[in-house]
Amino acid sequence: MALVEQMAHAGSEVERALNWRAKGNADYCQRAFERALELLDLTLTGARGYACLKELARVREALVDYFYGDNAFGSTEESWRRYFGPFSYAARRNHWRQDQKPVS
């Protein structure tokens, strides 16, 4: 799976965690967050290139800090939506393009 798609899937779980947090459901929030971490860990395992590894590790660190730490990075719900949103858009766009290939 392409990096964009992997990040879109992780972002989807982050989105779920944020939504459950806003609704006050700590159990579902934690479950979605744990799935997001699992997906990020899998992405880190398969990542190639130092820059990619560095960014993925920092994203993971900042997410843990936001949900369970002191939020030293100053993350907000909106900043996470802005970060992961483009991955979802790109993954959908790439998927749409693959479906639209002409048949010969």
A tleap script that builds the chain and sets N, CA, C and O, in Angstrom:
source leaprc.protein.ff14SB
mol = sequence {
  NMET ALA LEU VAL GLU GLN MET ALA HIE ALA
  GLY SER GLU VAL GLU ARG ALA LEU ASN TRP
  ARG ALA LYS GLY ASN ALA ASP TYR CYS GLN
  ARG ALA PHE GLU ARG ALA LEU GLU LEU LEU
  ASP LEU THR LEU THR GLY ALA ARG GLY TYR
  ALA CYS LEU LYS GLU LEU ALA ARG VAL ARG
  GLU ALA LEU VAL ASP TYR PHE TYR GLY ASP
  ASN ALA PHE GLY SER THR GLU GLU SER TRP
  ARG ARG TYR PHE GLY PRO PHE SER TYR ALA
  ALA ARG ARG ASN HIE TRP ARG GLN ASP GLN
  LYS PRO VAL CSER
}
set mol.1.N position { 0.852 -1.174 0.000 }
set mol.1.CA position { 0.000 0.000 0.000 }
set mol.1.C position { 0.900 1.239 0.000 }
set mol.1.O position { 1.924 1.271 0.681 }
set mol.2.N position { 0.518 2.224 -0.746 }
set mol.2.CA position { 1.297 3.454 -0.846 }
set mol.2.C position { 1.275 4.222 0.484 }
set mol.2.O position { 0.335 4.107 1.270 }
set mol.3.N position { 2.321 4.994 0.710 }
set mol.3.CA position { 2.430 5.784 1.939 }
set mol.3.C position { 1.218 6.695 2.126 }
set mol.3.O position { 0.714 6.837 3.240 }
set mol.4.N position { 0.752 7.309 1.046 }
set mol.4.CA position { -0.400 8.208 1.128 }
set mol.4.C position { -1.618 7.453 1.655 }
set mol.4.O position { -2.353 7.966 2.499 }
set mol.5.N position { -1.828 6.254 1.164 }
set mol.5.CA position { -2.975 5.465 1.618 }
set mol.5.C position { -2.810 5.032 3.075 }
set mol.5.O position { -3.775 5.042 3.840 }
set mol.6.N position { -1.603 4.657 3.454 }
set mol.6.CA position { -1.357 4.270 4.839 }
set mol.6.C position { -1.631 5.437 5.778 }
set mol.6.O position { -2.255 5.262 6.825 }
set mol.7.N position { -1.169 6.620 5.407 }
set mol.7.CA position { -1.397 7.806 6.244 }
set mol.7.C position { -2.870 8.185 6.262 }
set mol.7.O position { -3.370 8.671 7.277 }
set mol.8.N position { -3.571 7.970 5.154 }
set mol.8.CA position { -5.009 8.248 5.122 }
set mol.8.C position { -5.752 7.335 6.082 }
set mol.8.O position { -6.671 7.778 6.770 }
set mol.9.N position { -5.367 6.060 6.138 }
set mol.9.CA position { -6.004 5.126 7.062 }
set mol.9.C position { -5.719 5.509 8.517 }
set mol.9.O position { -6.620 5.485 9.356 }
set mol.10.N position { -4.481 5.858 8.810 }
set mol.10.CA position { -4.144 6.303 10.166 }
set mol.10.C position { -4.922 7.568 10.506 }
set mol.10.O position { -5.444 7.706 11.612 }
set mol.11.N position { -4.996 8.485 9.552 }
set mol.11.CA position { -5.737 9.732 9.758 }
set mol.11.C position { -7.212 9.494 10.005 }
set mol.11.O position { -7.844 10.224 10.769 }
set mol.12.N position { -7.763 8.481 9.366 }
set mol.12.CA position { -9.165 8.136 9.576 }
set mol.12.C position { -9.402 7.712 11.023 }
set mol.12.O position { -10.418 8.064 11.624 }
set mol.13.N position { -8.463 6.959 11.572 }
set mol.13.CA position { -8.587 6.545 12.969 }
set mol.13.C position { -8.383 7.731 13.918 }
set mol.13.O position { -9.044 7.822 14.953 }
set mol.14.N position { -7.480 8.623 13.567 }
set mol.14.CA position { -7.297 9.838 14.378 }
set mol.14.C position { -8.587 10.654 14.364 }
set mol.14.O position { -9.016 11.171 15.396 }
set mol.15.N position { -9.191 10.763 13.201 }
set mol.15.CA position { -10.466 11.486 13.069 }
set mol.15.C position { -11.533 10.859 13.968 }
set mol.15.O position { -12.273 11.567 14.650 }
set mol.16.N position { -11.604 9.537 13.964 }
set mol.16.CA position { -12.560 8.842 14.836 }
set mol.16.C position { -12.261 9.127 16.307 }
set mol.16.O position { -13.170 9.384 17.096 }
set mol.17.N position { -10.980 9.079 16.666 }
set mol.17.CA position { -10.600 9.353 18.055 }
set mol.17.C position { -11.002 10.771 18.456 }
set mol.17.O position { -11.508 10.989 19.557 }
set mol.18.N position { -10.780 11.720 17.575 }
set mol.18.CA position { -11.156 13.107 17.869 }
set mol.18.C position { -12.669 13.240 18.025 }
set mol.18.O position { -13.149 13.929 18.925 }
set mol.19.N position { -13.410 12.581 17.151 }
set mol.19.CA position { -14.871 12.646 17.231 }
set mol.19.C position { -15.390 12.011 18.516 }
set mol.19.O position { -16.278 12.563 19.166 }
set mol.20.N position { -14.839 10.848 18.890 }
set mol.20.CA position { -15.283 10.202 20.122 }
set mol.20.C position { -14.883 11.014 21.350 }
set mol.20.O position { -15.610 11.057 22.343 }
set mol.21.N position { -13.728 11.652 21.272 }
set mol.21.CA position { -13.297 12.507 22.393 }
set mol.21.C position { -14.270 13.659 22.573 }
set mol.21.O position { -14.646 13.993 23.696 }
set mol.22.N position { -14.681 14.269 21.456 }
set mol.22.CA position { -15.622 15.395 21.507 }
set mol.22.C position { -16.982 14.953 22.057 }
set mol.22.O position { -17.687 15.745 22.682 }
set mol.23.N position { -17.347 13.691 21.823 }
set mol.23.CA position { -18.616 13.162 22.322 }
set mol.23.C position { -18.511 12.659 23.756 }
set mol.23.O position { -19.511 12.262 24.355 }
set mol.24.N position { -17.296 12.676 24.306 }
set mol.24.CA position { -17.108 12.271 25.693 }
set mol.24.C position { -17.018 10.767 25.899 }
set mol.24.O position { -17.178 10.292 27.023 }
set mol.25.N position { -16.766 10.013 24.847 }
set mol.25.CA position { -16.659 8.562 24.970 }
set mol.25.C position { -15.178 8.178 25.000 }
set mol.25.O position { -14.563 7.931 23.963 }
set mol.26.N position { -14.622 8.133 26.212 }
set mol.26.CA position { -13.187 7.892 26.387 }
set mol.26.C position { -12.762 6.503 25.903 }
set mol.26.O position { -11.663 6.344 25.372 }
set mol.27.N position { -13.622 5.500 26.083 }
set mol.27.CA position { -13.286 4.134 25.677 }
set mol.27.C position { -13.133 4.040 24.164 }
set mol.27.O position { -12.129 3.520 23.679 }
set mol.28.N position { -14.108 4.534 23.416 }
set mol.28.CA position { -14.037 4.482 21.958 }
set mol.28.C position { -12.906 5.365 21.433 }
set mol.28.O position { -12.251 5.025 20.448 }
set mol.29.N position { -12.684 6.491 22.092 }
set mol.29.CA position { -11.586 7.380 21.717 }
set mol.29.C position { -10.259 6.638 21.841 }
set mol.29.O position { -9.425 6.687 20.937 }
set mol.30.N position { -10.073 5.961 22.952 }
set mol.30.CA position { -8.832 5.229 23.182 }
set mol.30.C position { -8.653 4.109 22.158 }
set mol.30.O position { -7.551 3.901 21.651 }
set mol.31.N position { -9.718 3.400 21.860 }
set mol.31.CA position { -9.631 2.308 20.876 }
set mol.31.C position { -9.231 2.831 19.495 }
set mol.31.O position { -8.368 2.255 18.833 }
set mol.32.N position { -9.854 3.913 19.072 }
set mol.32.CA position { -9.525 4.498 17.765 }
set mol.32.C position { -8.087 5.011 17.762 }
set mol.32.O position { -7.364 4.850 16.779 }
set mol.33.N position { -7.685 5.622 18.853 }
set mol.33.CA position { -6.321 6.138 18.956 }
set mol.33.C position { -5.303 4.998 18.901 }
set mol.33.O position { -4.270 5.120 18.243 }
set mol.34.N position { -5.587 3.907 19.582 }
set mol.34.CA position { -4.683 2.749 19.557 }
set mol.34.C position { -4.580 2.158 18.153 }
set mol.34.O position { -3.503 1.730 17.738 }
set mol.35.N position { -5.697 2.133 17.417 }
set mol.35.CA position { -5.657 1.662 16.028 }
set mol.35.C position { -4.807 2.602 15.181 }
set mol.35.O position { -4.059 2.150 14.314 }
set mol.36.N position { -4.919 3.914 15.427 }
set mol.36.CA position { -4.103 4.883 14.692 }
set mol.36.C position { -2.622 4.648 14.958 }
set mol.36.O position { -1.808 4.672 14.035 }
set mol.37.N position { -2.275 4.420 16.219 }
set mol.37.CA position { -0.875 4.146 16.560 }
set mol.37.C position { -0.392 2.860 15.909 }
set mol.37.O position { 0.734 2.795 15.415 }
set mol.38.N position { -1.228 1.852 15.905 }
set mol.38.CA position { -0.849 0.584 15.272 }
set mol.38.C position { -0.581 0.790 13.780 }
set mol.38.O position { 0.391 0.261 13.241 }
set mol.39.N position { -1.438 1.551 13.124 }
set mol.39.CA position { -1.239 1.818 11.698 }
set mol.39.C position { 0.021 2.639 11.462 }
set mol.39.O position { 0.759 2.379 10.511 }
set mol.40.N position { 0.274 3.623 12.314 }
set mol.40.CA position { 1.501 4.411 12.175 }
set mol.40.C position { 2.736 3.548 12.412 }
set mol.40.O position { 3.742 3.708 11.721 }
set mol.41.N position { 2.672 2.643 13.374 }
set mol.41.CA position { 3.801 1.745 13.636 }
set mol.41.C position { 4.073 0.845 12.437 }
set mol.41.O position { 5.228 0.617 12.077 }
set mol.42.N position { 3.014 0.337 11.821 }
set mol.42.CA position { 3.188 -0.482 10.621 }
set mol.42.C position { 3.785 0.340 9.480 }
set mol.42.O position { 4.620 -0.152 8.721 }
set mol.43.N position { 3.358 1.575 9.367 }
set mol.43.CA position { 3.891 2.464 8.335 }
set mol.43.C position { 5.362 2.752 8.606 }
set mol.43.O position { 6.176 2.771 7.683 }
set mol.44.N position { 5.699 2.975 9.867 }
set mol.44.CA position { 7.104 3.203 10.227 }
set mol.44.C position { 7.973 1.995 9.890 }
set mol.44.O position { 9.106 2.143 9.431 }
set mol.45.N position { 7.439 0.814 10.120 }
set mol.45.CA position { 8.181 -0.412 9.845 }
set mol.45.C position { 8.531 -0.535 8.367 }
set mol.45.O position { 9.617 -0.994 8.015 }
set mol.46.N position { 7.610 -0.126 7.509 }
set mol.46.CA position { 7.837 -0.258 6.071 }
set mol.46.C position { 8.381 0.984 5.396 }
set mol.46.O position { 8.598 0.981 4.184 }
set mol.47.N position { 8.604 2.041 6.151 }
set mol.47.CA position { 9.048 3.311 5.554 }
set mol.47.C position { 10.488 3.226 5.075 }
set mol.47.O position { 11.333 2.552 5.664 }
set mol.48.N position { 10.730 3.933 3.990 }
set mol.48.CA position { 12.079 4.004 3.438 }
set mol.48.C position { 12.495 5.464 3.381 }
set mol.48.O position { 11.712 6.338 3.009 }
set mol.49.N position { 13.734 5.705 3.754 }
set mol.49.CA position { 14.246 7.069 3.691 }
set mol.49.C position { 14.196 7.754 5.038 }
set mol.49.O position { 13.195 7.678 5.751 }
set mol.50.N position { 15.255 8.405 5.373 }
set mol.50.CA position { 15.392 9.048 6.677 }
set mol.50.C position { 14.341 10.128 6.896 }
set mol.50.O position { 13.763 10.207 7.980 }
set mol.51.N position { 14.083 10.958 5.894 }
set mol.51.CA position { 13.117 12.057 6.060 }
set mol.51.C position { 11.731 11.516 6.384 }
set mol.51.O position { 11.032 12.060 7.239 }
set mol.52.N position { 11.340 10.458 5.710 }
set mol.52.CA position { 10.033 9.851 5.944 }
set mol.52.C position { 9.960 9.266 7.354 }
set mol.52.O position { 8.970 9.457 8.060 }
set mol.53.N position { 10.995 8.562 7.752 }
set mol.53.CA position { 11.029 7.975 9.098 }
set mol.53.C position { 10.956 9.057 10.173 }
set mol.53.O position { 10.249 8.916 11.171 }
set mol.54.N position { 11.693 10.126 9.951 }
set mol.54.CA position { 11.740 11.209 10.924 }
set mol.54.C position { 10.361 11.851 11.097 }
set mol.54.O position { 9.920 12.100 12.219 }
set mol.55.N position { 9.684 12.118 9.968 }
set mol.55.CA position { 8.365 12.743 10.058 }
set mol.55.C position { 7.350 11.802 10.708 }
set mol.55.O position { 6.572 12.226 11.562 }
set mol.56.N position { 7.353 10.545 10.314 }
set mol.56.CA position { 6.414 9.584 10.892 }
set mol.56.C position { 6.623 9.433 12.399 }
set mol.56.O position { 5.662 9.378 13.166 }
set mol.57.N position { 7.881 9.366 12.807 }
set mol.57.CA position { 8.177 9.245 14.234 }
set mol.57.C position { 7.722 10.497 14.996 }
set mol.57.O position { 7.221 10.396 16.116 }
set mol.58.N position { 7.895 11.661 14.392 }
set mol.58.CA position { 7.469 12.907 15.048 }
set mol.58.C position { 5.950 12.985 15.123 }
set mol.58.O position { 5.402 13.428 16.133 }
set mol.59.N position { 5.269 12.564 14.076 }
set mol.59.CA position { 3.799 12.556 14.088 }
set mol.59.C position { 3.297 11.645 15.198 }
set mol.59.O position { 2.383 12.002 15.941 }
set mol.60.N position { 3.898 10.472 15.305 }
set mol.60.CA position { 3.501 9.528 16.353 }
set mol.60.C position { 3.729 10.138 17.733 }
set mol.60.O position { 2.869 10.060 18.611 }
set mol.61.N position { 4.888 10.741 17.909 }
set mol.61.CA position { 5.224 11.365 19.186 }
set mol.61.C position { 4.235 12.485 19.532 }
set mol.61.O position { 3.779 12.585 20.671 }
set mol.62.N position { 3.910 13.313 18.555 }
set mol.62.CA position { 3.000 14.428 18.799 }
set mol.62.C position { 1.577 13.940 19.080 }
set mol.62.O position { 0.866 14.529 19.894 }
set mol.63.N position { 1.165 12.866 18.407 }
set mol.63.CA position { -0.167 12.309 18.676 }
set mol.63.C position { -0.274 11.775 20.106 }
set mol.63.O position { -1.255 12.033 20.803 }
set mol.64.N position { 0.738 11.035 20.528 }
set mol.64.CA position { 0.737 10.513 21.899 }
set mol.64.C position { 0.719 11.671 22.892 }
set mol.64.O position { 0.014 11.626 23.900 }
set mol.65.N position { 1.494 12.699 22.601 }
set mol.65.CA position { 1.537 13.874 23.466 }
set mol.65.C position { 0.179 14.565 23.526 }
set mol.65.O position { -0.239 15.023 24.589 }
set mol.66.N position { -0.509 14.641 22.390 }
set mol.66.CA position { -1.807 15.313 22.345 }
set mol.66.C position { -2.867 14.539 23.122 }
set mol.66.O position { -3.623 15.119 23.901 }
set mol.67.N position { -2.918 13.221 22.905 }
set mol.67.CA position { -3.977 12.424 23.529 }
set mol.67.C position { -3.674 12.036 24.972 }
set mol.67.O position { -4.591 11.939 25.788 }
set mol.68.N position { -2.386 11.811 25.304 }
set mol.68.CA position { -2.068 11.304 26.642 }
set mol.68.C position { -1.005 12.090 27.390 }
set mol.68.O position { -0.745 11.815 28.561 }
set mol.69.N position { -0.393 13.052 26.739 }
set mol.69.CA position { 0.666 13.806 27.390 }
set mol.69.C position { 0.211 15.189 27.817 }
set mol.69.O position { -0.970 15.427 28.070 }
set mol.70.N position { 1.171 16.091 27.892 }
set mol.70.CA position { 0.908 17.474 28.307 }
set mol.70.C position { 0.652 18.402 27.128 }
set mol.70.O position { 0.492 19.608 27.311 }
set mol.71.N position { 0.613 17.849 25.918 }
set mol.71.CA position { 0.446 18.620 24.683 }
set mol.71.C position { 1.535 19.685 24.552 }
set mol.71.O position { 1.255 20.851 24.274 }
set mol.72.N position { 2.768 19.261 24.756 }
set mol.72.CA position { 3.920 20.161 24.653 }
set mol.72.C position { 4.087 20.724 23.252 }
set mol.72.O position { 4.673 21.793 23.079 }
set mol.73.N position { 3.580 20.015 22.248 }
set mol.73.CA position { 3.684 20.490 20.869 }
set mol.73.C position { 2.618 21.527 20.541 }
set mol.73.O position { 2.693 22.183 19.502 }
set mol.74.N position { 1.641 21.681 21.400 }
set mol.74.CA position { 0.578 22.661 21.176 }
set mol.74.C position { -0.380 22.254 20.063 }
set mol.74.O position { -0.931 23.111 19.372 }
set mol.75.N position { -0.580 20.955 19.888 }
set mol.75.CA position { -1.493 20.467 18.855 }
set mol.75.C position { -2.936 20.797 19.216 }
set mol.75.O position { -3.292 20.945 20.385 }
set mol.76.N position { -3.747 20.906 18.181 }
set mol.76.CA position { -5.177 21.119 18.365 }
set mol.76.C position { -5.934 20.097 17.520 }
set mol.76.O position { -5.371 19.463 16.627 }
set mol.77.N position { -7.195 19.956 17.817 }
set mol.77.CA position { -8.038 19.084 17.007 }
set mol.77.C position { -7.975 19.514 15.548 }
set mol.77.O position { -7.841 18.683 14.650 }
set mol.78.N position { -8.073 20.804 15.326 }
set mol.78.CA position { -8.033 21.341 13.964 }
set mol.78.C position { -6.690 21.087 13.288 }
set mol.78.O position { -6.658 20.800 12.092 }
set mol.79.N position { -5.585 21.183 14.018 }
set mol.79.CA position { -4.272 20.955 13.397 }
set mol.79.C position { -4.131 19.497 12.948 }
set mol.79.O position { -3.497 19.229 11.928 }
set mol.80.N position { -4.709 18.559 13.692 }
set mol.80.CA position { -4.655 17.155 13.276 }
set mol.80.C position { -5.521 16.916 12.056 }
set mol.80.O position { -5.153 16.147 11.167 }
set mol.81.N position { -6.657 17.565 12.011 }
set mol.81.CA position { -7.519 17.429 10.825 }
set mol.81.C position { -6.830 18.026 9.594 }
set mol.81.O position { -6.916 17.462 8.503 }
set mol.82.N position { -6.156 19.149 9.764 }
set mol.82.CA position { -5.427 19.770 8.642 }
set mol.82.C position { -4.240 18.920 8.208 }
set mol.82.O position { -3.911 18.888 7.022 }
set mol.83.N position { -3.598 18.237 9.136 }
set mol.83.CA position { -2.447 17.415 8.789 }
set mol.83.C position { -2.880 16.182 7.991 }
set mol.83.O position { -2.314 15.889 6.937 }
set mol.84.N position { -3.879 15.468 8.496 }
set mol.84.CA position { -4.259 14.207 7.858 }
set mol.84.C position { -5.221 14.382 6.687 }
set mol.84.O position { -5.306 13.496 5.837 }
set mol.85.N position { -5.929 15.468 6.617 }
set mol.85.CA position { -6.889 15.696 5.537 }
set mol.85.C position { -6.322 15.539 4.135 }
set mol.85.O position { -6.918 14.844 3.312 }
set mol.86.N position { -5.191 16.161 3.839 }
set mol.86.CA position { -4.630 16.019 2.486 }
set mol.86.C position { -4.274 14.575 2.117 }
set mol.86.O position { -4.340 14.210 0.943 }
set mol.87.N position { -3.901 13.757 3.089 }
set mol.87.CA position { -3.619 12.350 2.793 }
set mol.87.C position { -4.889 11.641 2.336 }
set mol.87.O position { -4.866 10.858 1.386 }
set mol.88.N position { -5.985 11.920 3.014 }
set mol.88.CA position { -7.264 11.303 2.635 }
set mol.88.C position { -7.683 11.760 1.246 }
set mol.88.O position { -8.138 10.960 0.429 }
set mol.89.N position { -7.526 13.046 0.987 }
set mol.89.CA position { -7.881 13.589 -0.319 }
set mol.89.C position { -7.038 12.941 -1.415 }
set mol.89.O position { -7.568 12.523 -2.444 }
set mol.90.N position { -5.725 12.857 -1.195 }
set mol.90.CA position { -4.820 12.285 -2.197 }
set mol.90.C position { -5.115 10.796 -2.410 }
set mol.90.O position { -5.073 10.315 -3.543 }
set mol.91.N position { -5.408 10.074 -1.346 }
set mol.91.CA position { -5.704 8.644 -1.471 }
set mol.91.C position { -6.987 8.435 -2.275 }
set mol.91.O position { -7.047 7.561 -3.140 }
set mol.92.N position { -8.007 9.238 -1.988 }
set mol.92.CA position { -9.260 9.128 -2.751 }
set mol.92.C position { -9.033 9.489 -4.209 }
set mol.92.O position { -9.560 8.834 -5.109 }
set mol.93.N position { -8.255 10.522 -4.435 }
set mol.93.CA position { -7.980 10.959 -5.809 }
set mol.93.C position { -7.197 9.886 -6.566 }
set mol.93.O position { -7.511 9.601 -7.721 }
set mol.94.N position { -6.194 9.294 -5.942 }
set mol.94.CA position { -5.421 8.231 -6.577 }
set mol.94.C position { -6.299 7.010 -6.858 }
set mol.94.O position { -6.180 6.377 -7.908 }
set mol.95.N position { -7.170 6.691 -5.922 }
set mol.95.CA position { -8.066 5.557 -6.108 }
set mol.95.C position { -9.019 5.818 -7.268 }
set mol.95.O position { -9.263 4.928 -8.083 }
set mol.96.N position { -9.556 7.030 -7.346 }
set mol.96.CA position { -10.464 7.400 -8.417 }
set mol.96.C position { -9.752 7.305 -9.761 }
set mol.96.O position { -10.323 6.790 -10.722 }
set mol.97.N position { -8.531 7.786 -9.845 }
set mol.97.CA position { -7.779 7.732 -11.101 }
set mol.97.C position { -7.547 6.299 -11.549 }
set mol.97.O position { -7.624 6.006 -12.742 }
set mol.98.N position { -7.264 5.406 -10.617 }
set mol.98.CA position { -7.037 4.009 -10.972 }
set mol.98.C position { -8.319 3.373 -11.501 }
set mol.98.O position { -8.272 2.533 -12.399 }
set mol.99.N position { -9.454 3.767 -10.953 }
set mol.99.CA position { -10.734 3.236 -11.415 }
set mol.99.C position { -11.118 3.764 -12.789 }
set mol.99.O position { -11.912 3.142 -13.495 }
set mol.100.N position { -10.562 4.903 -13.171 }
set mol.100.CA position { -10.944 5.553 -14.414 }
set mol.100.C position { -10.036 5.203 -15.587 }
set mol.100.O position { -10.155 5.810 -16.651 }
set mol.101.N position { -9.137 4.245 -15.421 }
set mol.101.CA position { -8.232 3.870 -16.511 }
set mol.101.C position { -9.059 3.305 -17.666 }
set mol.101.O position { -9.954 2.485 -17.460 }
set mol.102.N position { -8.746 3.754 -18.879 }
set mol.102.CA position { -9.513 3.255 -20.027 }
set mol.102.C position { -9.266 1.765 -20.282 }
set mol.102.O position { -8.167 1.250 -20.076 }
set mol.103.N position { -10.293 1.114 -20.724 }
set mol.103.CA position { -10.191 -0.301 -21.060 }
set mol.103.C position { -9.815 -0.406 -22.515 }
set mol.103.O position { -10.431 0.240 -23.362 }
set mol.104.N position { -8.795 -1.223 -22.829 }
set mol.104.CA position { -8.400 -1.347 -24.232 }
set mol.104.C position { -8.817 -2.652 -24.827 }
set mol.104.O position { -8.556 -2.906 -26.003 }
savepdb mol mol.pdb
quit
